[in-house]
Amino acid sequence: MADLNSMAFRVMQHATEPREKPTPAQVSGRNGGLKGGKARAEKLTPEKRSEIARKAAAARWGH
């Protein structure tokens, strides 16, 4: 079993270390992804959206 003091130290070190700023490419990709999902949803017909939801449910619940 790991030493609890060492584990606590690593957790606190990870929680308090400064975060790296995302690169411009990461920022651009995130912004595009956020817009893309909404734009795609607006273009889907109700039938297609239902089909996608049915496939997702089957994949998740195994039906």
TIDRENGU-738396 format. One record per atom (N, C-alpha, C): residue in one letter; atom name; y, x negated, z. Coordinates in Angstrom, 1 decimal, decimal comma. Each point is the difference from the previous one (the first is absolute). Layout:
BEGIN
A  CA  Y  X  Z .
...
This chain:
BEGIN
M  N  -1,2  -0,8  0,0 .
M  CA  1,2  0,8  0,0 .
M  C  1,2  -0,9  0,0 .
A  N  1,0  0,4  -0,8 .
A  CA  1,3  -0,8  -0,1 .
A  C  0,7  0,1  1,3 .
D  N  0,7  -1,1  0,3 .
D  CA  0,9  0,0  1,2 .
D  C  1,1  1,0  -0,1 .
L  N  0,1  0,9  0,9 .
L  CA  1,0  1,0  -0,1 .
L  C  1,4  -0,5  0,0 .
N  N  0,3  -1,1  0,7 .
N  CA  1,4  -0,6  0,0 .
N  C  0,3  -0,5  -1,4 .
S  N  -1,0  -0,7  -0,7 .
S  CA  0,2  -0,5  -1,3 .
S  C  0,3  1,2  -1,0 .
M  N  -0,8  1,0  0,2 .
M  CA  0,1  1,2  -0,9 .
M  C  1,4  0,6  0,2 .
A  N  0,4  0,2  1,2 .
A  CA  1,3  0,6  0,3 .
A  C  1,1  -0,9  -0,6 .
F  N  -0,1  -1,3  0,1 .
F  CA  1,0  -0,9  -0,5 .
F  C  0,1  0,2  -1,5 .
R  N  -1,1  0,1  -0,7 .
R  CA  0,0  0,1  -1,5 .
R  C  0,6  1,4  -0,4 .
V  N  -0,3  1,0  0,8 .
V  CA  0,5  1,3  -0,4 .
V  C  1,5  0,0  0,2 .
M  N  0,5  -0,5  1,1 .
M  CA  1,5  -0,1  0,2 .
M  C  0,7  -0,9  -1,0 .
Q  N  -0,7  -1,1  -0,3 .
Q  CA  0,6  -0,9  -1,0 .
Q  C  0,1  0,7  -1,4 .
H  N  -1,0  0,7  -0,4 .
H  CA  0,0  0,7  -1,2 .
H  C  1,1  1,2  0,0 .
A  N  0,1  0,6  1,1 .
A  CA  0,9  1,2  0,1 .
A  C  1,5  -0,5  0,0 .
T  N  0,3  -1,2  0,5 .
T  CA  1,3  -0,4  0,1 .
T  C  0,5  -1,0  -1,0 .
E  N  -0,9  -0,5  -0,9 .
E  CA  0,4  -1,0  -1,0 .
E  C  0,9  0,7  -1,0 .
P  N  1,0  -0,8  -0,5 .
P  CA  0,9  0,6  -1,0 .
P  C  -0,8  0,4  -1,3 .
R  N  0,4  1,0  -0,6 .
R  CA  -0,6  0,5  -1,2 .
R  C  0,6  -0,7  -1,2 .
E  N  -0,8  -0,3  -1,0 .
E  CA  0,5  -0,6  -1,2 .
E  C  0,6  1,1  -0,9 .
K  N  1,2  -0,4  -0,6 .
K  CA  0,6  1,0  -0,9 .
K  C  -0,8  0,2  -1,3 .
P  N  -0,1  1,2  -0,5 .
P  CA  -0,8  0,2  -1,2 .
P  C  0,7  -0,7  -1,2 .
T  N  -0,7  -0,5  -1,0 .
T  CA  0,5  -0,6  -1,2 .
T  C  0,7  1,1  -0,8 .
P  N  0,9  -0,3  -0,9 .
P  CA  0,5  1,0  -0,9 .
P  C  -1,0  0,8  -0,8 .
A  N  -1,1  -0,7  -0,4 .
A  CA  -1,1  0,6  -0,7 .
A  C  -0,7  1,1  0,8 .
Q  N  -0,2  -0,3  1,3 .
Q  CA  -0,6  0,9  0,9 .
Q  C  0,9  1,2  0,2 .
V  N  1,3  -0,2  0,2 .
V  CA  0,9  1,1  0,2 .
V  C  0,0  0,9  -1,3 .
S  N  0,1  -0,6  -1,1 .
S  CA  0,0  0,7  -1,3 .
S  C  -1,3  0,8  -0,2 .
G  N  -1,1  -0,6  0,3 .
G  CA  -1,3  0,7  -0,1 .
G  C  -0,1  1,2  0,9 .
R  N  0,4  -0,2  1,3 .
R  CA  0,0  1,1  0,9 .
R  C  0,9  1,2  -0,4 .
N  N  1,2  -0,3  -0,5 .
N  CA  0,9  1,0  -0,4 .
N  C  -0,6  0,7  -1,2 .
G  N  -0,5  -0,7  -1,0 .
G  CA  -0,6  0,6  -1,1 .
G  C  -1,2  0,9  0,3 .
G  N  -0,8  -0,5  1,0 .
G  CA  -1,2  0,8  0,4 .
G  C  0,4  1,3  0,7 .
L  N  1,1  0,0  0,8 .
L  CA  0,5  1,2  0,7 .
L  C  0,5  1,0  -1,0 .
K  N  0,7  -0,5  -1,0 .
K  CA  0,5  0,9  -1,1 .
K  C  -1,1  0,5  -0,9 .
G  N  -0,9  -0,8  -0,3 .
G  CA  -1,1  0,3  -0,9 .
G  C  -0,9  1,1  0,5 .
G  N  -0,3  0,0  1,2 .
G  CA  -0,9  1,1  0,6 .
G  C  0,7  1,3  -0,1 .
K  N  1,2  0,1  0,3 .
K  CA  0,7  1,3  -0,1 .
K  C  0,2  0,4  -1,4 .
A  N  0,3  -0,9  -0,9 .
A  CA  0,2  0,4  -1,4 .
A  C  -1,4  0,5  -0,6 .
R  N  -1,1  -0,7  0,4 .
R  CA  -1,3  0,4  -0,5 .
R  C  -0,3  1,4  0,5 .
A  N  0,3  0,3  1,2 .
A  CA  -0,4  1,3  0,6 .
A  C  0,8  1,1  -0,6 .
E  N  1,3  -0,3  -0,4 .
E  CA  0,8  1,0  -0,7 .
E  C  -0,5  0,4  -1,4 .
K  N  -0,7  -1,0  -0,6 .
K  CA  -0,5  0,2  -1,4 .
K  C  -1,3  0,7  0,0 .
L  N  -0,8  0,0  1,1 .
L  CA  -1,3  0,6  0,0 .
L  C  0,0  1,5  -0,1 .
T  N  -0,9  0,6  -0,7 .
T  CA  -0,2  1,4  0,0 .
T  C  -0,7  0,4  1,3 .
P  N  0,1  1,3  0,4 .
P  CA  -0,7  0,4  1,2 .
P  C  -1,5  -0,2  -0,1 .
E  N  -0,6  0,2  -1,3 .
E  CA  -1,4  -0,2  -0,2 .
E  C  -0,4  -1,4  0,2 .
K  N  0,8  -1,0  -0,6 .
K  CA  -0,3  -1,4  0,1 .
K  C  0,1  -0,5  1,5 .
R  N  1,0  0,5  0,7 .
R  CA  0,2  -0,3  1,4 .
R  C  -1,2  0,4  0,8 .
S  N  -0,5  1,2  -0,3 .
S  CA  -1,2  0,6  0,7 .
S  C  -1,2  -0,9  -0,3 .
E  N  -0,2  -0,4  -1,3 .
E  CA  -1,1  -0,8  -0,4 .
E  C  0,0  -1,3  0,8 .
I  N  1,2  -0,7  0,1 .
I  CA  0,1  -1,2  0,7 .
I  C  -0,3  0,2  1,5 .
A  N  0,5  1,0  0,6 .
A  CA  -0,3  0,3  1,4 .
A  C  -1,5  0,3  0,2 .
R  N  -0,6  0,7  -0,9 .
R  CA  -1,4  0,2  0,1 .
R  C  -0,8  -1,3  0,0 .
K  N  0,3  -0,9  -1,0 .
K  CA  -0,6  -1,3  -0,1 .
K  C  0,2  -0,8  1,3 .
A  N  1,2  0,0  0,5 .
A  CA  0,3  -0,7  1,3 .
A  C  -0,8  0,5  1,1 .
A  N  -0,1  1,3  0,2 .
A  CA  -0,8  0,6  1,0 .
A  C  -1,5  -0,3  -0,1 .
A  N  -0,5  0,0  -1,2 .
A  CA  -1,4  -0,4  -0,3 .
A  C  -0,2  -1,4  0,4 .
A  N  0,9  -0,9  -0,4 .
A  CA  -0,2  -1,4  0,4 .
A  C  0,1  -0,2  1,5 .
R  N  0,8  0,7  0,6 .
R  CA  0,2  -0,2  1,5 .
R  C  -1,2  0,6  0,8 .
W  N  -0,3  1,3  -0,4 .
W  CA  -1,0  0,7  0,8 .
W  C  -1,4  0,0  -0,6 .
G  N  -0,2  -0,6  -1,2 .
G  CA  -1,3  -0,2  -0,6 .
G  C  -0,6  1,3  -0,5 .
H  N  0,8  0,9  -0,6 .
H  CA  -0,5  1,2  -0,5 .
H  C  -0,1  0,0  -1,5 .
